Amino acid sequence: MLEEIVRSGNVEKYNANLILSNGDRVNQEVTKVGLFSAKSDGKYFDYSNDMKALVELSTQPSTSLGSSDDTFVIDPTRGTLFELLNNQPTLMNRIQQGGVVGYIIIFLGVIGLLFAFYKMVVLNLVFTKMKKQIKSLDTPNDNNPLGKVINIFNKYKNHDLNDLEVKMAETILKETNRVKKGQSFVKLLSAVTPLLGLLGTVTGMIATFQAITLFGTGDPKLMAGGISTALITTVLGLVAAIPLLFSYTYISSKSGRIVSILEEQGMGMLAKSL
């Protein structure tokens, strides 16, 4: 015990056999701080009783804790905290735990967000052109829905009022459908992704209960790990659904304003013809 107390206060440098994260065995200088930390070439190592050698940690401590050669991260538990850090899953590990359902959710979420962004850009361009068109109603332009409605009005304004009203309503309806096209697709994805997450969770829980049936409940880590893996798909589903829902709300609101302008201007033109 006295020797251990003395060694815990020493900083030593010596050559040792190391096992790197890629499996290579090398012999290089190690700086060891007491019984708490071992560092070589800027990387931390932990002693493995199975391999009887220092093994590089697959997950290195944060560089903000100790990035320079003369700065060390100390593990007062003599390896327990380093082992927990080593077993902590990364973001890619979490995604891989989601399995096939998780990849499907990510794919649908990315497709939905890209389409929603495209739709936002298109609607904003249309809205900008319509605002310009409102300032110059006498010179209609076919590059926006309002300009097309004005052109139809000018073309049929000398016809019977019923014919003019029918043509105006037909044009407004056609432009409304064009503006709202694809809107339901974003709404569908915002509803489907959390359901897929729930599906992945249910299937993962079924697999967990099957493992409990085979191996019992003697190992809490078995249950906790299985439940954690099952819940990953729920997290992925919610992460995909929340921005999709916000995107759908924005698209719906913007398209509603465009349709409202079309209807208001159309009714105003019909009122002037009367």
C-alpha positions in Angstrom: 0.0 0.0 0.0 2.9 2.4 0.8 4.5 1.6 -2.6 1.1 2.3 -4.3 0.7 5.6 -2.4 4.2 6.6 -3.5 3.7 5.6 -7.2 0.4 7.5 -7.3 2.3 10.7 -6.8 5.0 10.1 -9.5 5.1 11.2 -13.1 7.1 8.6 -15.1 8.3 8.3 -18.7 9.2 4.9 -20.1 8.9 2.8 -23.3 6.0 0.3 -23.3 4.1 -1.9 -25.7 0.9 -0.2 -26.8 -2.1 -1.4 -28.7 -3.6 1.3 -31.0 -7.2 1.7 -32.0 -6.5 0.1 -35.4 -5.1 -3.0 -33.7 -1.4 -2.3 -34.3 1.1 -3.0 -31.6 3.8 -0.4 -31.2 6.6 0.3 -28.7 6.9 4.0 -27.9 7.3 6.4 -25.0 4.5 6.7 -22.5 4.0 9.4 -19.9 2.2 8.1 -16.8 0.7 10.2 -14.1 0.6 8.1 -10.9 -2.0 5.3 -11.3 -4.5 7.6 -12.9 -3.6 8.4 -16.5 -1.3 7.2 -19.3 -0.6 9.3 -22.4 1.5 8.8 -25.5 1.8 10.9 -28.7 -1.2 13.0 -27.5 -3.5 10.0 -27.0 -4.8 8.4 -23.8 -4.4 4.7 -23.0 -5.9 2.4 -20.4 -4.4 -0.8 -19.1 -6.2 -4.0 -20.2 -6.0 -7.0 -17.9 -7.0 -9.3 -20.8 -4.3 -8.1 -23.2 -1.8 -7.3 -20.5 -0.9 -4.0 -22.3 -2.0 -0.4 -22.6 -4.8 0.0 -25.1 -5.7 3.2 -26.8 -9.1 4.6 -25.9 -11.5 4.5 -28.8 -13.2 7.7 -27.5 -10.6 10.2 -26.4 -11.3 12.8 -23.7 -12.3 16.2 -25.0 -9.4 18.2 -26.3 -10.5 21.2 -24.2 -9.7 19.1 -21.1 -6.1 18.3 -22.0 -4.8 18.9 -25.5 -1.1 19.8 -25.0 1.6 17.3 -24.0 2.1 18.8 -20.6 -1.6 18.7 -19.7 -3.3 15.6 -18.5 -6.8 14.4 -17.9 -6.8 12.5 -14.6 -9.2 9.5 -13.9 -9.3 9.2 -10.1 -11.2 6.0 -10.4 -8.2 4.3 -12.1 -9.8 3.5 -15.4 -13.6 3.3 -14.6 -14.4 6.8 -16.0 -12.2 6.1 -19.0 -14.0 2.9 -19.6 -17.4 4.7 -19.4 -16.1 7.2 -21.9 -14.9 4.4 -24.1 -18.3 2.8 -24.0 -20.3 6.0 -24.7 -21.8 5.7 -28.1 -21.2 8.4 -30.8 -23.8 10.0 -33.0 -23.1 7.4 -35.7 -23.4 4.6 -33.2 -26.8 5.9 -32.2 -28.0 6.1 -35.8 -26.7 2.6 -36.5 -28.7 1.4 -33.4 -31.9 2.6 -35.2 -31.4 -0.1 -37.8 -33.3 -0.2 -41.1 -36.3 1.8 -39.7 -33.9 4.5 -38.5 -32.3 4.8 -41.9 -35.8 5.0 -43.6 -36.8 7.8 -41.2 -33.6 9.7 -41.9 -34.1 9.3 -45.7 -37.7 10.5 -45.5 -36.8 13.4 -43.3 -34.0 14.6 -45.6 -36.2 14.3 -48.7 -39.0 16.1 -46.9 -36.8 19.0 -45.7 -35.2 19.4 -49.1 -38.6 19.5 -50.8 -40.0 21.9 -48.2 -37.0 24.2 -48.6 -37.6 24.2 -52.4 -41.3 24.9 -51.9 -40.5 27.8 -49.6 -38.2 29.4 -52.1 -40.7 29.0 -54.9 -43.6 30.4 -52.9 -41.5 33.4 -51.7 -40.6 34.1 -55.3 -44.2 33.9 -56.4 -45.3 36.1 -53.5 -42.7 38.8 -54.4 -43.8 38.8 -58.1 -47.4 39.2 -57.1 -46.6 42.1 -54.8 -44.9 43.8 -57.7 -47.9 43.0 -59.9 -50.3 44.6 -57.5 -48.4 47.9 -58.0 -48.9 47.7 -61.8 -52.3 46.1 -62.5 -52.5 47.8 -65.9 -49.4 45.8 -67.2 -50.0 42.2 -66.3 -47.2 39.7 -66.6 -47.7 35.9 -67.0 -44.8 35.1 -64.7 -47.1 35.2 -61.6 -50.6 33.9 -60.9 -52.1 37.4 -60.5 -50.9 38.4 -63.9 -52.5 35.4 -65.5 -55.8 36.2 -63.7 -55.6 39.9 -65.0 -54.9 38.6 -68.5 -58.0 36.4 -68.4 -60.1 39.4 -67.1 -58.9 41.6 -69.9 -59.6 38.9 -72.5 -63.2 38.2 -71.4 -64.2 41.5 -69.9 -66.4 42.4 -72.9 -68.2 39.0 -72.7 -71.3 38.1 -70.7 -70.8 38.6 -66.9 -71.5 34.9 -66.2 -68.9 33.8 -68.8 -66.4 36.2 -67.3 -67.1 35.0 -63.8 -66.7 31.3 -64.8 -63.4 32.0 -66.6 -62.1 34.0 -63.6 -63.1 31.2 -61.2 -61.5 28.6 -63.4 -58.2 30.5 -63.6 -58.1 31.2 -59.9 -58.8 27.5 -59.1 -56.0 26.4 -61.5 -53.5 28.7 -60.0 -54.6 27.8 -56.5 -53.9 24.1 -57.2 -50.5 25.0 -58.7 -49.6 27.0 -55.6 -50.6 24.3 -53.2 -49.1 21.5 -55.2 -46.8 19.3 -53.0 -48.0 20.8 -49.8 -49.7 17.6 -48.7 -46.5 15.6 -49.3 -44.7 17.6 -46.5 -47.7 17.1 -44.3 -47.7 13.3 -45.0 -44.0 13.0 -44.1 -44.5 15.0 -40.9 -47.1 12.5 -39.8 -45.4 9.3 -41.1 -42.0 9.8 -39.5 -43.1 9.7 -35.9 -45.3 6.6 -36.7 -42.2 4.9 -38.2 -40.3 5.8 -35.0 -43.0 4.2 -33.0 -42.9 1.1 -35.2 -39.2 0.8 -34.7 -39.6 1.2 -30.9 -42.3 -1.5 -30.8 -40.2 -4.0 -32.8 -37.2 -3.2 -30.7 -39.1 -3.8 -27.5 -40.3 -7.1 -28.8 -36.7 -8.1 -29.4 -35.8 -7.0 -25.9 -38.6 -9.0 -24.3 -37.5 -12.1 -26.3 -34.0 -11.7 -24.9 -35.4 -11.4 -21.4 -37.4 -14.6 -22.1 -34.2 -16.4 -23.1 -31.7 -15.0 -20.6 -33.9 -13.7 -17.8 -33.7 -10.4 -16.0 -30.5 -11.1 -14.1 -28.5 -8.6 -16.2 -30.0 -5.1 -16.0 -27.5 -3.9 -18.7 -29.2 -6.3 -21.2 -32.6 -4.7 -20.6 -31.3 -1.2 -20.5 -29.3 -1.5 -23.7 -32.2 -3.1 -25.6 -34.7 -0.5 -24.4 -32.2 2.3 -25.3 -31.7 0.9 -28.8 -35.5 0.6 -29.2 -36.1 4.2 -28.2 -33.6 5.6 -30.8 -36.1 5.2 -33.6 -38.7 7.3 -31.6 -36.0 10.0 -31.2 -35.2 9.9 -34.9 -38.9 10.1 -35.8 -39.5 13.1 -33.6 -36.3 14.9 -34.8 -37.5 14.4 -38.4 -41.2 15.3 -37.7 -40.7 18.6 -35.8 -38.9 20.6 -38.5 -41.2 19.0 -41.2 -44.3 20.2 -39.2 -42.8 23.7 -38.9 -42.1 23.7 -42.6 -45.6 22.6 -43.5 -47.1 25.3 -41.4 -45.0 28.0 -43.1 -45.8 26.6 -46.6 -49.5 26.4 -45.8 -49.5 30.0 -44.4 -47.6 31.4 -47.4 -49.8 29.6 -50.0 -52.9 30.7 -48.1 -51.8 34.4 -48.4 -51.1 34.0 -52.2 -54.6 32.4 -52.7 -56.2 35.1 -50.6 -54.6 37.8 -52.8 -55.8 36.1 -55.9 -59.4 35.8 -54.7 -59.5 39.4 -53.4 -58.1 40.8 -56.6 -60.4 38.6 -58.7 -63.5 39.8 -56.8 -62.3 43.4 -57.1 -62.0 43.1 -60.9 -65.5 41.5 -61.1 -66.9 44.4 -59.0 -65.3 46.9 -61.3 -66.8 45.2 -64.4 -70.3 45.6 -62.8 
